[in-house]
């Protein structure tokens, strides 16, 4: 049995594949595979371990319906036509849970960096502009006691809420499709409707899945309902916010600042004006970029491959077959 891997992955995953007697081919070039290249490669293999945003759409699945499993080294699967895969009886696996703390840390980092204009101040030093002290210049804001709003209080959102409660005694409000009673008991989190979330959050952090309903949900109308002192954080998916609307909201002081680990589009253009705003912090989608998280993701992705090639149920399954 052979698996095609679309990126170089941590040794933890490769070791499991070797122990299971599975041959693998890694795409080692630092470039995206075209849809045609991905189909051609998969036709020579029995399984796909997909890393990155490869489109696993109906056309790909129809062309590669021989695949015994598609294993994503990711939590999100908005790039997969799950219905088409299910119809073709191709199991889809992902890697939930393992990156929750790493991604929550990134959201926490962006919250602090935005509140204190940290990225901007670093640029000031790099430009040789650290000079005359002005007591009223470059002021940030303190976070203690401010309200954290979480859009999508799942594992990652809860991990962030714990950090914010512990470090800054931040009250937590949230909006979900369903109540998270465990988080309510653990953190005193308060469930609110979407309008209240926008209106009451001092820091609003996104941790929901990208769906047709959440795509573009944070637009001009949403930003207009937020506090002029609020900070917007997105470590979920860039397509959940309208980037031009976000830029306008910041330029017009409708909201105070923004921290982004995901952008719309991705990657962000180097000339994007958001990168030059003092109250904006942008990272290149590094939410899961820790040794621990990526090693765990590789292990889980390999476990899904091994199970799928054996015809067994995937341990981390997106579509139950």
Rosetta blueprint (number, residue, H / E / L):
1 X L
2 X E
3 X E
4 X E
5 X E
6 X L
7 X L
8 X L
9 X L
10 X L
11 X H
12 X H
13 X H
14 X H
15 X H
16 X H
17 X H
18 X H
19 X H
20 X L
21 X L
22 X L
23 X E
24 X E
25 X E
26 X E
27 X L
28 X L
29 X L
30 X L
31 X L
32 X L
33 X L
34 X L
35 X H
36 X H
37 X H
38 X H
39 X H
40 X H
41 X H
42 X H
43 X L
44 X L
45 X L
46 X L
47 X E
48 X E
49 X E
50 X E
51 X L
52 X L
53 X L
54 X L
55 X L
56 X E
57 X L
58 X H
59 X H
60 X H
61 X H
62 X H
63 X H
64 X L
65 X L
66 X L
67 X L
68 X L
69 X E
70 X E
71 X E
72 X E
73 X L
74 X L
75 X L
76 X L
77 X L
78 X L
79 X L
80 X E
81 X L
82 X H
83 X H
84 X H
85 X H
86 X H
87 X H
88 X L
89 X L
90 X L
91 X E
92 X E
93 X E
94 X L
95 X L
96 X L
97 X L
98 X L
99 X L
100 X H
101 X H
102 X H
103 X H
104 X H
105 X H
106 X H
107 X H
108 X H
109 X H
110 X H
111 X H
112 X H
113 X H
114 X H
115 X H
116 X L
117 X L
118 X H
119 X H
120 X H
121 X H
122 X H
123 X H
124 X H
125 X H
126 X H
127 X L
128 X L
129 X L
130 X L
131 X L
132 X L
133 X L
134 X L
135 X L
136 X L
137 X L
138 X L
139 X L
140 X L
141 X L
142 X L
143 X L
144 X L
145 X L
146 X L
147 X L
148 X E
149 X E
150 X E
151 X E
152 X L
153 X L
154 X L
155 X H
156 X H
157 X H
158 X H
159 X H
160 X H
161 X H
162 X H
163 X H
164 X H
165 X H
166 X H
167 X H
168 X H
169 X L
170 X L
171 X L
172 X E
173 X E
174 X E
175 X E
176 X L
177 X L
178 X L
179 X L
180 X L
181 X H
182 X H
183 X H
184 X H
185 X H
186 X H
187 X H
188 X L
189 X L
190 X E
191 X E
192 X L
193 X L
194 X H
195 X H
196 X H
197 X H
198 X H
199 X H
200 X H
201 X L
202 X L
203 X E
204 X E
205 X E
206 X E
207 X L
208 X L
209 X L
210 X L
211 X L
212 X L
213 X L
214 X L
215 X L
216 X L
217 X L
218 X E
219 X L
220 X H
221 X H
222 X H
223 X H
224 X H
225 X L
226 X L
227 X L
228 X L
229 X L
230 X L
231 X E
232 X E
233 X E
234 X E
235 X L
236 X L
237 X L
238 X H
239 X H
240 X H
241 X E
242 X L
243 X H
244 X H
245 X H
246 X H
247 X H
248 X H
249 X H
250 X H
251 X H
252 X L
253 X L
254 X L
255 X L
256 X L
257 X E
258 X E
259 X E
260 X E
261 X L
262 X L
263 X L
264 X L
265 X L
266 X L
267 X L
268 X L
269 X L
270 X L
271 X L
272 X L
273 X H
274 X H
275 X H
276 X H
277 X L
278 X L
279 X L
280 X E
281 X E
282 X E
283 X L
284 X L
285 X L
286 X L
287 X L
288 X L
289 X L
290 X L
291 X H
292 X H
293 X H
294 X H
295 X H
296 X H
297 X H
298 X H
299 X H
300 X H
301 X H
302 X H
303 X H
304 X H
305 X H
306 X H
307 X H
308 X H
309 X H
310 X H
311 X L
312 X L
313 X L
314 X L
315 X L
316 X L
317 X E
318 X L
319 X L
320 X L
321 X L
